Amino acid sequence: MKKLFTLASLLALSSASVAGFQGNNTQQGGGFTSQGTMVSTVAQALEANDHAPAKLTGSITRQIDDDEFMFRDGTGEIKIDVDDNAWQGQNVGVNDRITLYGQVDKETIGANSVDVYRIQKH
């Protein structure tokens, strides 16, 4: 009986040590890893790293060039570079509220901009 109790105790302890404690700092053993936090305001986009994913809601204030525009939300204004397919057949005016999806383009000189690959009109 004593041997059985000892054996059961050893099995319980060894299985607990194999499972181990997984605190908040433990990383997954595989799968998708995010590039970081989604940028959600112009102020964040102006300070973000290159290629940071962005989802901004606001409006286009003016056109700079063929595919470059100025975009404004409640935190500031930033230049955006819009892919041709991003419009998805929508007509967008200065009074329209939109959400744009893209990534931050960190400039070596000057302010950051956002490369836009999708626009959703509200």
C-alpha positions as CSV (number, residue, x, y, z in Angstrom):
1,M,0.0,0.0,0.0
2,K,2.9,2.3,0.9
3,K,4.5,1.6,-2.5
4,L,1.3,2.3,-4.3
5,F,0.9,5.6,-2.5
6,T,4.5,6.6,-3.3
7,L,4.1,5.6,-7.0
8,A,0.9,7.6,-7.3
9,S,2.6,10.7,-5.6
10,L,5.5,10.5,-8.0
11,L,3.3,10.3,-11.0
12,A,1.2,13.3,-9.9
13,L,4.4,15.4,-9.2
14,S,6.0,14.4,-12.5
15,S,3.0,15.2,-14.6
16,A,2.6,18.6,-12.9
17,S,6.2,19.5,-13.7
18,V,5.8,18.5,-17.3
19,A,2.7,20.7,-17.7
20,G,4.5,23.6,-15.9
21,F,3.2,27.1,-15.1
22,Q,2.4,29.3,-18.0
23,G,2.3,32.9,-16.9
24,N,1.5,36.0,-18.9
25,N,5.1,36.1,-20.3
26,T,4.9,32.6,-21.9
27,Q,4.9,32.6,-25.8
28,Q,3.0,30.1,-27.9
29,G,4.9,27.3,-29.5
30,G,3.9,28.1,-33.0
31,G,1.3,29.7,-35.2
32,F,0.6,33.3,-36.1
33,T,2.4,36.2,-34.3
34,S,1.0,39.7,-34.6
35,Q,3.2,42.5,-35.8
36,G,2.0,44.5,-32.8
37,T,-0.8,46.7,-31.8
38,M,-3.1,48.1,-34.4
39,V,-2.7,51.8,-35.0
40,S,-6.1,53.5,-34.5
41,T,-5.5,57.2,-34.5
42,V,-3.5,59.7,-36.7
43,A,-1.4,60.7,-33.7
44,Q,-0.4,57.0,-33.2
45,A,0.4,56.6,-36.9
46,L,2.7,59.7,-36.9
47,E,4.7,58.0,-34.1
48,A,4.4,54.3,-35.2
49,N,7.1,52.0,-36.6
50,D,7.3,51.1,-40.3
51,H,4.7,48.6,-41.5
52,A,2.6,48.9,-38.4
53,P,-1.0,47.9,-39.3
54,A,-3.4,50.8,-39.3
55,K,-7.2,51.2,-39.1
56,L,-8.1,54.9,-39.0
57,T,-11.6,56.5,-39.0
58,G,-12.0,60.1,-40.1
59,S,-12.2,62.0,-43.4
60,I,-10.2,63.0,-46.4
61,T,-9.6,66.7,-46.3
62,R,-7.9,67.3,-49.7
63,Q,-6.1,65.7,-52.6
64,I,-2.4,66.3,-53.0
65,D,-1.5,64.2,-56.0
66,D,-3.1,61.4,-58.2
67,D,-3.1,58.9,-55.3
68,E,-2.0,61.0,-52.3
69,F,-4.4,62.7,-50.0
70,M,-4.5,64.3,-46.5
71,F,-6.6,62.4,-43.9
72,R,-7.9,63.8,-40.6
73,D,-9.3,62.4,-37.5
74,G,-9.8,64.0,-34.0
75,T,-6.1,63.6,-33.2
76,G,-4.4,65.2,-36.3
77,E,-3.7,65.0,-40.0
78,I,-1.6,62.6,-42.0
79,K,-0.7,62.0,-45.7
80,I,-2.2,58.8,-47.1
81,D,-1.2,56.9,-50.3
82,V,-4.3,55.1,-51.6
83,D,-4.0,52.0,-53.8
84,D,-6.3,52.0,-56.9
85,N,-8.3,49.0,-55.6
86,A,-8.8,50.5,-52.2
87,W,-11.7,52.6,-53.4
88,Q,-13.8,49.5,-54.2
89,G,-16.0,51.6,-56.6
90,Q,-17.0,54.1,-53.9
91,N,-17.1,57.8,-54.4
92,V,-15.8,59.6,-51.3
93,G,-16.1,63.4,-50.6
94,V,-14.6,65.6,-47.9
95,N,-17.8,65.4,-45.8
96,D,-17.9,61.6,-45.9
97,R,-16.7,59.6,-42.8
98,I,-14.5,56.7,-43.7
99,T,-12.4,53.9,-42.2
100,L,-9.2,53.2,-43.9
101,Y,-7.1,50.0,-43.6
102,G,-3.4,50.0,-44.4
103,Q,0.0,50.2,-42.9
104,V,2.3,53.0,-41.7
105,D,5.1,54.0,-44.0
106,K,7.9,55.5,-41.7
107,E,9.7,58.2,-43.6
108,T,13.4,58.8,-43.0
109,I,12.8,62.5,-43.6
110,G,9.5,64.1,-42.8
111,A,6.3,62.8,-41.2
112,N,5.1,59.2,-41.5
113,S,2.3,58.4,-44.0
114,V,-0.1,55.5,-44.4
115,D,-0.3,53.2,-47.4
116,V,-4.0,52.4,-47.7
117,Y,-5.2,49.2,-49.2
118,R,-9.0,49.4,-48.3
119,I,-11.5,52.2,-47.7
120,Q,-14.9,51.7,-46.1
121,K,-17.4,54.5,-46.3
122,H,-19.9,54.9,-43.4
